[in-house]
Amino acid sequence: MEPRIENNEAYTERAIGTINRLASEKSPYLLQHATNPVDWFPWGDEAFEKARKEDKPIFLSIGYSTCHWCHVMEHESFEDDQVAALLNKSFVSIKVDREERPDIDHIYMTVCQLLTGSGGWPLTIIMTPDKEPFFAATYIPKTAHFSRPGMLSLIPAVADAWKNKRAQLLESSSKIVKALEDLSKVSSSDEPGEKALHLGFSQLAERFDHDFGGFGKGMKFPTPHQLVFLLRYWNKTGQEGALEMAEKTLTAMRKGGIFDHVGFGFHRYSTDRHWLVPHFEKMLYDQALLLYAYTEAFQATKNPFYKKTALQIGEYVLRDMTSPEGGFYSAEDADSEGEEGKFYFFTASKIRDLLDKKTADLALLWFGVQSAGNFEDEASGRLTGQNILHEGLTLDSIASKTNLELPEIQALLENARKTLFEAREKRTRPLLDDKILTDWNGLMIGALAVAGRVLGEPEFLNAAKNGVQFIRENLTDGEGHLLHRYRDGEAGPKGYLDDYAFYVFGLIELFESTYDPEYLEEAIHLNDTMIDLFQDQTGGGFYLSARDAEKVLVRPKELYDGAIPSGNSVAFHNLARLSRITGNPAINDMAVSTARSFHRDALTQPSSHSFFLSALDFALGPSVEIVIAGDPDSDDTRALLKALDEDYSPNRVVVVRSEKNIKKLVSLAPYTASQVMLDRKATAYVCVRQSCSFPTTDLKTMLGHVHTKLEQERGNR
C-alpha cells in the first residue's frame, strides 16, 4: 500500500527550487506552498511591517489543504515564475490557513460576500498594510477568461492603482470597514419564539427537491443540522412533511455517489442534483454531523438503514481519521496523483478483473457501473469509462433479475466491497490533513458519544473518551484554556469560540452517554471560561475571538449556520441543556441573552440558522428532565436507560445518580440530592417545567410519564 501523505517531508515533494518562509509553519496548507516562488509570509507582524516600510499593498490568499481549487490556483499561478515575479515586485504576499485562523477567514470572507455577493475558497483579498481591504475575489486564473480577470493582468492593474489612484482605494476600504463594523453590532431585546421554527420549516419546504431530496435544484450540500431540525420539528408538531424531507434526503445521500460505498464516509458535497458526482474531499466535521443525523434518524424511525449508515461512518472515522493518540484528523483531499477523485473510481473491466463472474455481475448492478462510465471529463464532457460507485439497483430488483435469495446477494456484495476496498488501498491515497482541531474534534466526540449510546457501540464511546483525553493532554494551556490546533507535537493558537462551544457540546453528550460527572464538571468550567472570554455584554451572544485576541479589523460575531453550525448556535444549545442538567437559573439567563442576539436573523432567514432552531426548540420546550437513581452497572438501571435511548424524545436531559458519583453530582446539580432509589430498585424521576411525576421503578410507567408530561405541556401552550 502506498504511504499516506501526512508529514512535512511529503509537502516538499513538489519543490521547484525555492523555499519560502512557510517552510517553518505547522499548517499542512501553508506547507503545501512552502516551495512556491512567491515570497509568502505567514500572517504576522513581519509581513505588515515590511508592507508599511516598502509602501506596498498586501496580497492575502486564504484556503485549506484539501481545497481542490486552491490546488488549481497554486499550480497555475503560485508555482508560476512570471506570476510570482509580479507579486514579489508589487505586493507583500500572505498565506492563511482558514482552518487554523477562522477569525481572519470570517472577516475577509464577509468582505468578499459584501463586494461580490458570493464567497468560497481560495479566497483572494488585496488590502492596505493596515489590513483594510479594497479588492476581493475567489479563484483567479493566471490569464483572463471571459469576464474573469487573470493574475497577469490584475496584479499590474492593482499596482498601478495603488500608485496613482490610492485615494480612491483608501476611500473604498474605509467604506468596507464601516460596513463590517455595522454588521458586527448585532443586538436585540426580543426573544425569538415558535414563529421562527415554523418559518424555518416553511423556508426549507419551499426549497425542497421532492424528486431527489436535498434543497435546491443544483449543487447540494449535506447540511445535516437542517435534517436534525426537521426531525425535531416533526416530533414537536407532527408535521409529516418535515419527516418526509429528512428521510428522503438522508436516503438519497446514502445511496448516491456522495457516499463512499467501498470505504465509507461522506464526501464534501454533490456537484449535481442527483447526489451522484461529489466533490471528493472528506471533512471530519461532515462525518461528525452526519453521524449525529443518521443516529437521530434511526432513533426517530427505527429504520435499520440509518443505523447501518451511522455505523459505517463511525467505522471510517475510527479506521482512517483517528490518530494513534486518540485525536481526530481534519480531512482527506479530493485529489490523488493530481486528479480529483482518481482514488475512488472503478471501471467495469477492473471490477471484472477483481471478482469472479457471478459476484462481478451482481456488483456491477448494485454499484450502478456502466461500461462507458458515469464520470465525465470536465473539459470535453465525454464519459471517461470511470465510474462513481453508487446504489444503482435495490436488492429486491437484483433478486428479481438474478433469481438469487437476498441473503446470498448480500453476502456476495459484501465480499465484493471488501475486495474492491483491498484493491483500492493499494492505490496512491489522497493527502491526509493530519492537523487536529479542537472544535471539529468536539463535534466528533459528541457524535460518537450519541451513536455509541443509541446504537450500543462501546467502541464509539471509547473513541469519544480518548478524544477528550487527547484534548486534555495536548490542546489546553497551563491556565486551563483551550488551544485551537495540534500538529506535529505543537499546539496553538489560543482557542476561538467554536473550540469552546463545540468541545463543551461533546462533553455534554459524553456525560449523558457515560453519566460520569467529570465530563459535566469540565463542561461547566469551560462554559464559564467561554462566557468570560467571548461574551458580548452589550448585544448578547458571543464573539468569535477572545477579548484578549489579536484585533484584525473588527471583532467578528458569527450567527449563520453554514457547513458547520455557528459557535453561537452551539453555545446557545449548550447553555439551554446545562441549565436543565444543573438546575442553575443563571445559565438559563445566559441562554436567553444569547437567543436575543439571533432575533432578527431567526425571523428573516431561519432556515440558515437550523442548528439554532433546534436549540430554540429545546429552550422553548417542552423539555423533560429525567434523573435515574441507581447503579449504572445494574440490570434494572441499564433497562431504564436502554428504554430511554430507544425512545425518540430529543428535548430531554438524563442524569444518573449513583452512590459512586453522588458527591460530585450533587455539587454540580444540587436538586439530585433528594432523588433516591425506592425499594433498592433503579428509580426514575420525570419532570417538566418544575412539575414532577411520582417516582417509578417501572420502565413503561417511566416512558408514560415522559410522553404524558410532554403532551400536557404542549396542550397548555
PyMOL commands that set and color helices and strands:
alter all, ss='L'
color gray80, all
select helices_A, chain A and resi 9-12+21-24+28-32+45-54+68-78+81-90+102-116+151-164+166-184+194-207+224-237+240-255+284-301+304-320+342-344+348-354+357-366+395-402+406-424+438-455+458-474+497-514+517-534+567-582+585-596+599-604+606-620+635-646+662-668+670-674+699-715
alter helices_A, ss='H'
color red, helices_A
select strands_A, chain A and resi 40-42+58-63+92-97+123-127+133-137+269-270+278-279+282-283+331-332+335-336+339-340+432-433+436-437+483-487+490-494+624-629+652-657+683-688+691-692
alter strands_A, ss='S'
color yellow, strands_A
deselect
rebuild
show_as cartoon
